[in-house]
Amino acid sequence: MTTHNTRLQTVLRRGALPAVAIVAMTLAGCGSDSDSSTDSGDTSGSTGMTVSTRDAGDGQVLTTSDGRTLYVSDQEKGKVLCASSACEAIWIPLTISSGQQPSAPEALAGELGTVQRPDGSPQVALDGQPLYTFSFDNNAGDANGDGEADSFDGVDFTWHVATPTGEAPAPADDGGGFDY
């Protein structure tokens, strides 16, 4: 298990999920409703795009318009499984306003679209895989959620940095993880 997952399990065992949710919502711009910074209708930031890219050393990774790394889970394809408040406190959905179309740079090899969340809001997806930010990424450019594994509502998730090609970026030469 990774350090983040161990911290999460410790917090959950102590019954402090509300505190984790509050911290995560604060990091996400005060919530997961359609007014938060990662899911507001104004996702243009400085790029004019809902999804942007960033050089990660040996490849490109997807980010929000403000530089936060985006992730996909192996388990979600065409549907949203991370829908509980506990999951959303850690993995923050990238949503857009109803009627809005997501946009991305031309370098995106896959199809950018949306999937419907259980609450009816559209979540940005790449080739049908919903996109999320990670609450333990404290700054733009952080990628602490790559390879994380966790479980919510009986579903085991494995998370990866989203890339324009759908392929994972190459590990750093030192074998110590990705070169972010």
C-alpha positions in Angstrom: 0.0 0.0 0.0 1.1 3.5 -0.7 1.6 6.2 1.8 -1.5 8.2 0.7 -3.7 5.1 0.9 -2.3 4.3 4.4 -3.0 7.8 5.5 -6.5 7.5 4.1 -7.2 4.2 5.9 -5.9 5.6 9.2 -8.2 8.6 8.8 -11.2 6.4 7.9 -10.5 4.0 10.9 -10.6 7.0 13.2 -13.9 8.1 11.8 -12.5 11.3 10.6 -14.0 11.2 7.1 -15.8 14.5 7.5 -12.4 16.1 8.2 -10.9 14.5 5.1 -13.9 15.6 3.1 -13.5 19.2 4.3 -9.8 19.3 3.5 -10.4 17.8 0.1 -13.2 20.2 -0.7 -11.1 23.1 0.4 -8.3 21.9 -1.9 -10.8 21.4 -4.7 -12.1 25.0 -4.4 -14.8 24.5 -1.9 -16.7 21.5 -3.1 -17.7 19.1 -5.9 -20.7 21.1 -7.0 -20.7 22.9 -10.3 -19.1 26.0 -8.8 -15.7 24.6 -7.7 -12.5 25.5 -9.4 -12.0 22.1 -11.1 -15.5 21.7 -12.3 -16.8 25.2 -12.9 -18.4 26.2 -16.1 -15.4 28.5 -16.6 -12.7 26.0 -17.2 -10.8 28.1 -19.6 -8.1 29.4 -17.2 -5.2 30.8 -19.2 -5.4 28.1 -22.0 -9.0 28.4 -23.0 -9.3 24.6 -22.7 -11.1 22.3 -20.3 -8.2 19.9 -20.5 -4.6 20.9 -21.1 -1.3 19.0 -21.4 2.0 19.3 -19.6 5.4 17.9 -20.3 6.3 15.2 -17.8 9.8 14.5 -18.8 9.3 11.4 -21.0 5.8 12.2 -22.2 2.8 14.5 -21.9 0.2 14.2 -19.2 -3.3 15.7 -19.1 -4.1 18.6 -16.7 -6.9 20.9 -15.8 -6.6 24.4 -17.3 -4.9 25.5 -14.0 -2.2 22.7 -14.2 -3.7 20.1 -11.8 -2.9 16.5 -13.0 -5.8 14.5 -14.3 -6.3 10.8 -13.5 -8.3 7.8 -14.8 -9.2 4.6 -13.0 -8.8 1.2 -14.7 -12.4 0.3 -13.5 -14.3 3.1 -15.1 -15.1 3.0 -18.8 -18.2 4.8 -20.0 -19.7 5.0 -16.5 -19.0 6.6 -13.2 -18.2 4.2 -10.3 -16.5 6.8 -8.0 -19.7 8.5 -6.8 -19.7 8.2 -3.0 -18.8 11.2 -0.9 -15.8 9.3 0.4 -14.4 8.6 -3.1 -15.2 12.2 -4.3 -13.3 13.6 -1.3 -10.1 11.9 -2.6 -10.8 11.8 -6.3 -12.4 15.0 -7.4 -14.4 14.7 -10.6 -13.7 17.2 -13.5 -17.2 18.3 -14.4 -18.5 21.0 -16.6 -21.8 22.9 -16.8 -24.7 21.2 -18.6 -24.7 22.1 -22.3 -21.0 22.9 -22.3 -18.6 20.9 -24.5 -15.2 20.0 -23.1 -12.2 21.2 -25.2 -8.5 20.1 -25.4 -5.4 20.8 -27.4 -5.0 19.0 -30.8 -2.4 16.7 -29.3 -5.1 14.7 -27.7 -5.2 11.3 -29.5 -8.5 10.1 -27.8 -12.0 11.5 -27.9 -12.8 14.1 -25.3 -16.5 13.9 -24.2 -18.6 13.5 -21.1 -20.3 10.8 -19.1 -23.2 11.4 -16.8 -22.6 11.4 -13.1 -25.3 9.8 -10.8 -26.4 13.4 -9.8 -26.9 14.2 -13.5 -23.9 16.5 -14.0 -21.6 15.9 -17.0 -18.1 14.7 -16.1 -15.3 15.2 -18.6 -14.1 11.9 -20.0 -11.3 10.7 -22.4 -12.4 7.8 -24.5 -15.2 7.1 -22.0 -13.0 7.2 -18.9 -14.0 9.9 -16.4 -11.3 12.3 -15.4 -10.4 13.3 -11.9 -7.9 15.3 -9.9 -6.3 13.9 -6.7 -6.9 15.7 -3.4 -3.3 14.9 -2.2 -1.8 16.8 -5.2 -1.2 20.1 -3.4 0.2 22.1 -6.3 -0.1 22.3 -10.1 2.3 19.8 -11.5 2.0 17.3 -8.6 1.2 13.7 -9.6 1.0 11.9 -6.3 -2.0 9.7 -7.3 -0.3 7.7 -10.1 -0.5 4.0 -9.3 -2.7 4.6 -6.2 -5.1 1.7 -5.3 -8.1 2.1 -3.0 -11.6 0.8 -2.5 -14.9 2.6 -2.2 -18.4 1.0 -1.9 -17.0 -2.4 -2.7 -15.2 -1.3 -5.8 -11.4 -1.6 -6.0 -9.8 1.2 -8.0 -6.4 1.6 -9.6 -5.6 5.1 -10.7 -3.2 6.4 -13.4 -2.1 9.7 -14.7 -4.2 10.5 -17.9 -2.1 11.1 -21.0 -3.0 12.5 -24.5 -2.3 9.0 -26.0 -3.9 6.9 -23.3 -0.5 5.3 -22.6 1.2 5.7 -19.3 4.3 8.0 -19.4 7.7 6.3 -19.3 9.2 5.9 -15.8 12.2 8.1 -14.9 15.7 6.7 -15.7 16.4 6.3 -12.0 13.5 3.8 -11.6 12.1 6.0 -8.9 8.8 6.8 -10.5 7.7 9.3 -13.1 9.8 12.3 -13.9 7.3 15.1 -12.9 
